[in-house]
Amino acid sequence: MAGEWLKKAPISVWWDYKNCEIQETHDDLDLIKGNICCALKNMGYGGIISVNAYGDTTLIETDIQEAFFKARIILTHTSKSKEKIITDFTLWTKDNPQPCTIMVISGDTDFAKPLHILNLAGYHILIAARLPIPEILCDAAKHVWSFDRLLNGGPPEPLRLSTSSAISHAVEKKVRRSFKEGDPTRVIFEVLNVLKSEEILPFQDNIINCLNYGDLKQREKIERLEDIHLKLTEVLGNAQYFQVRFVGRKKLFTPKGEDLWNVIHPIGGHPVDYPKQIWNKLELYLRSPDGCKKIQNSECSYEIATIIKKHCLLEISVGKIIQIVDLAVRLIDIE
C-alpha cells in the first residue's frame, strides 16, 4: 500500500494508446477511467488523478475519440507518442514536485531510463502494460499492473522484489555478492564520502548504486549478507554514527554531525550551464560503438553516469553527469 504521504499527492497517468489499445467498445471508456482511479485508490493513492492519452488520431475512430472526450480523458494527437509523453511528463514535474505520482501505461522500454531518473529524484513511479511486462520497466516502478487488470480496477502484479529501488534482480545479486569481508559501517562511511565528492544525494538507492558501480576494491571490503536492504537499514539506523534527514518523505543519510553537502539535482539545470566542450565530448562518446554498446547495456542512470565519467568526462562529478544526461534526453525530445 502507498504511504500516508501519498493520500493527497497528485497522480498523473500517461497512456501510450498505440502500445496499449483497448479491446472493449468505446462505450466502456468512462467505466475504464473509473476502474483506473479505483485501482489506484485501493492502493492508497488518494490524490487528484488526471489521465492523458496519446496517439495518432487519424488512426483512431471518431466515436472512440468522442468517448475519450466524454470520459474526460485528454487525447493528444501525435505520431510520436513515446517522445511526446516523455517531454510532457518531464514538463509536468516542473510544476509538481515529489512526492507526486506518475503512471505510464505502455510496455515500451524507452520509458525506462527517464522513469529511473524520476524515481531517483523522489517521484513515485507506476507502470501498466500488456503481459509480459519488460523487467527493465518493472525495475523503475513501485507497483506494476497488467493492462487488463488495471482496466478492470484490479490490484497490481506481485513483484519479485519488494524494494522500490531502480535496481534489477541481476544487479541485486551482484550487490549481495559484493558484501564480503570488512566492517560495513566503515564501508558506508567511505561510500558517503564518494557520494559527497560526486555531489549526489545520499538516498539508500544511491548508496547501493555506489556500492555496485563504484570502485571494485571498495566493494570487496564488504561482508557477504543474505539481505542487503535489511543490513543497510540496520547500519544506517545506527544513531551513533549516522543521522537521518528527509527530502519530501525520502530518507537521506549523512555521518553524524555533518551537514548535507552540495548536491546536483538529477532533473534541472540548463544546457548553457555546461560549456560546449563537454557537450562535444559527450556526443563523440555516445556516437562511438563502444559508448553506444555500454550505454545500451547499462542498468540505471547512475551506471550510465559512471561509464561516461570514466570514458570522456573524468573532470565532471557523477551528479552533474546525471543532470547532463537528463538535459540531453530532453533536448532530443524537444527536437
C-alpha positions, 0 to 999 in steps of 0.5 A: 500500500502507498504511504500516508504521504501519498493520500493527497499527492497528485497522480498523473497517468500517461497512456501510450494508446498505440502500445496499449489499445483497448479491446472493449467498445468505446462505450466502456471508456468512462467505466475504464477511467473509473476502474483506473482511479479505483485501482489506484485508490485501493492502493492508497493513492488518494490524490487528484488523478488526471489521465492523458492519452496519446496517439495518432488520431487519424488512426483512431475512430471518431466515436472512440475519440468522442468517448475519450472526450466524454470520459474526460480523458485528454487525447493528444494527437501525435505520431510520436507518442513515446517522445511526446509523453516523455517531454510532457511528463518531464514538463509536468514535474516542473510544476509538481514536485515529489512526492507526486505520482506518475503512471505510464501505461505502455510496455515500451522500454524507452520509458525506462531510463527517464522513469529511473531518473524520476524515481531517483529524484523522489517521484513515485513511479507506476507502470501498466502494460500488456503481459509480459511486462519488460523487467527493465520497466518493472525495475523503475516502478513501485507497483506494476499492473497488467493492462487488463487488470488495471482496466478492470480496477484490479490490484497490481502484479506481485513483484519479485522484489519488494524494494522500490529501488531502480535496481534489477534482480541481476544487479541485486545479486551482484550487490549481495555478492559484493558484501564480503569481508570488512566492517560495513559501517566503515564501508558506508562511511567511505561510500558517503564520502564518494557520494559527497565528492560526486555531489549526489544525494545520499538516498539508500538507492544511491548508496547501493548504486555506489556500492555496485558501480563504484570502485571494485576494491571498495566493494570487496571490503564488504561482508557477504549478507543474505539481505542487503536492504535489511543490513543497510537499514540496520547500519544506517539506523545506527544513531551513533554514527549516522543521522537521518534527514528527509527530502519530501518523505525520502530518507537521506543519510549523512555521518553524524554531525555533518551537514548535507553537502552540495548536491546536483539535482538529477532533473534541472539545470540548463544546457548553457550551464555546461560549456560546449566542450563537454557537450562535444565530448559527450556526443563523440562518446555516445556516437562511438560503438563502444559508448553506444554498446555500454550505454545500451547495456547499462542498468540505471542512470547512475551506471550510465553516469559512471561509464561516461565519467570514466570514458570522456568526462573524468573532470565532471562529478557523477551528479552533474553527469546525471543532470547532463544526461537528463538535459540531453534526453530532453533536448532530443525530445524537444527536437 
